[in-house]
Amino acid sequence: YAQNIAGLDPTTGVQAIASTTGLLRLEQNPTTSPILLIDPSFGVGSELQVYDPQGRLAYDTRLASTDRVQLPLGGLASGLYTIRLASNGRVATVRWVK
């Protein structure tokens, strides 16, 4: 039988995952190459980390620019990743489906 689940994309069956804060969003999710939309208040030099489905650090960098950043993560395996951005004691996270 079919179940009507609100919020699912009817073509893929995948539900979009919202950011935990409005400070960090993904331009498209799921995607193979994430583009982050970052609140400019984080500023250049913010620390960005990506954790794999097992919680291991998969990518770590400092931002050279803000507002829209494409991450070079095409080589990672499929799964649900956590992207974390930290600056001046503030933290924002978002889930990314690859």
C-alpha positions as CSV (number, residue, x, y, z in Angstrom):
1,Y,0.0,0.0,0.0
2,A,1.1,3.6,-0.4
3,Q,1.4,6.1,2.4
4,N,1.2,9.8,2.0
5,I,4.1,11.3,3.9
6,A,4.2,15.2,3.9
7,G,7.5,16.8,2.9
8,L,8.8,14.0,0.6
9,D,9.8,14.7,-3.0
10,P,7.4,12.7,-5.1
11,T,10.1,11.8,-7.7
12,T,12.9,10.7,-5.3
13,G,11.1,9.9,-2.1
14,V,13.7,11.9,-0.2
15,Q,12.8,14.5,2.4
16,A,14.8,17.7,2.4
17,I,16.9,18.1,5.5
18,A,16.7,21.6,7.0
19,S,19.6,23.4,8.6
20,T,19.6,23.4,12.4
21,T,20.0,27.2,12.2
22,G,19.3,29.8,9.5
23,L,23.0,30.6,9.3
24,L,24.0,27.7,7.1
25,R,22.0,26.1,4.3
26,L,22.7,23.9,1.3
27,E,21.7,25.2,-2.1
28,Q,20.5,21.7,-3.1
29,N,20.2,18.6,-1.0
30,P,20.7,15.7,-1.9
31,T,23.6,16.5,-4.3
32,T,27.1,15.1,-5.1
33,S,28.8,18.5,-4.9
34,P,27.4,20.6,-2.0
35,I,27.2,24.4,-2.3
36,L,26.8,26.1,1.1
37,L,25.0,29.3,1.6
38,I,26.5,31.0,4.6
39,D,25.4,33.9,6.7
40,P,28.0,36.6,6.1
41,S,28.3,37.2,9.9
42,F,30.5,34.1,10.1
43,G,33.3,35.9,8.1
44,V,36.4,34.8,6.4
45,G,38.5,32.3,8.3
46,S,35.6,30.4,9.8
47,E,36.4,26.7,10.4
48,L,34.4,24.3,8.2
49,Q,34.3,20.5,9.0
50,V,32.5,17.6,7.3
51,Y,31.8,14.4,9.2
52,D,31.0,11.1,7.5
53,P,28.1,8.9,8.5
54,Q,30.2,7.2,11.2
55,G,31.1,10.5,12.8
56,R,34.7,10.6,11.5
57,L,36.2,13.8,10.2
58,A,36.1,13.6,6.3
59,Y,37.1,17.2,5.4
60,D,38.4,20.2,7.3
61,T,39.2,23.7,6.0
62,R,39.2,27.4,6.8
63,L,36.9,29.6,4.6
64,A,38.6,31.9,2.2
65,S,35.3,33.6,1.3
66,T,31.8,33.6,2.7
67,D,28.2,33.6,1.5
68,R,28.4,30.9,-1.2
69,V,31.0,28.1,-1.0
70,Q,31.3,25.0,-3.2
71,L,32.9,22.1,-1.4
72,P,35.2,19.7,-3.2
73,L,33.6,16.5,-1.8
74,G,32.9,14.6,-5.0
75,G,35.2,11.7,-3.9
76,L,33.3,10.8,-0.8
77,A,31.1,7.7,-0.6
78,S,27.3,8.0,-0.6
79,G,25.6,8.7,2.8
80,L,24.4,11.2,5.3
81,Y,27.1,13.8,6.3
82,T,27.2,16.5,8.9
83,I,28.6,19.9,7.9
84,R,29.7,22.1,10.8
85,L,30.8,25.7,10.6
86,A,32.4,27.5,13.6
87,S,33.5,31.0,14.2
88,N,33.9,33.2,17.3
89,G,32.1,30.7,19.6
90,R,29.2,30.3,17.2
91,V,28.4,27.0,15.5
92,A,26.0,26.1,12.7
93,T,25.3,22.6,11.3
94,V,23.5,21.2,8.4
95,R,23.0,17.6,7.1
96,W,24.0,16.7,3.6
97,V,22.8,13.7,1.7
98,K,25.2,12.4,-1.0
